[in-house]
Amino acid sequence: MISLRKTDWKTIVVEAIMLLLALAIIAPLLIMLLGSFKTSSEVLDFSLKLPRKWMFSNYKEVIEQGGLLRAFWNGILISGVSSVLNIITTSAAAFIIVRRDTRLSNLIYLFFFMGLIAPVSIITTIRVVQWLGLYGTITSAIFIYAAMNSAFSVFLYTGFMRSIPRALDEVAFLEGANMFDVFIKVIFPLIIPVNATVAIMVFMSVWNDITIPIYFLTDSSNWTMPLSVYNFYGKFSRDWNLVFADLTLTSLPVLVLYLMAQKYIVSGLTAGAVKG
């Protein structure tokens, strides 16, 4: 009985702490959501009270004044293409690293692994992009994002591919397949859970970032939604109801994506361990 009571108390304490942490995260989100439907004067109390009058017109004004439709499509384009490019390049790199068990492949893997802790050098990257003639274009942002997320993607793919038996490759080679055929027809269909995980995580990472657009997208017409919030706040910093509406619209796509794809993230991250 004593041990059970101790266990119950520990469970209660842990659950209470988790509840408080959940409230600390949810409360600001609710303030933002409710504030987006309030008037400019009512929102200044930053409370959890329901609006006296629901101002749905705030969202219409934000979309028109903030140019969010163009920013939305820019974000979809950059995030989507970056995710696809990252999947193609890092999965192929991981396949070579795993299947060619040499000192060079181990060094390449270590090189990618260092990318998990190495910061991005903005000035050097700007010089490289200028040398390539891509500075200020959406293409430059796509390449940079694909490269920035390559380290973690290679780490995930490598861990999963090590659990795939080499016997599958050997059977394919006996049937006349080359290395490319083995990767496309044998390996790639088996890494679908990791592909989903990488796509979602890269997409969310790119969508929420404002650093790269600030430095590399010189034309405001190429800006993404998070950066449009930064610009919108500069114009309407006194109208917190409009700022909250802008923030809500910006966070809504990635929130919906995460809620819909949460199970794929978990399954992808644990796929290698389960198979191993």
Summary of the structure (lengths in Angstrom):
residues: 276
radius of gyration: 23.6
end to end distance: 39.7
largest distance: 74.3
contacts: 801
relative contact order: 0.14
helix: 80%
strand: 0%
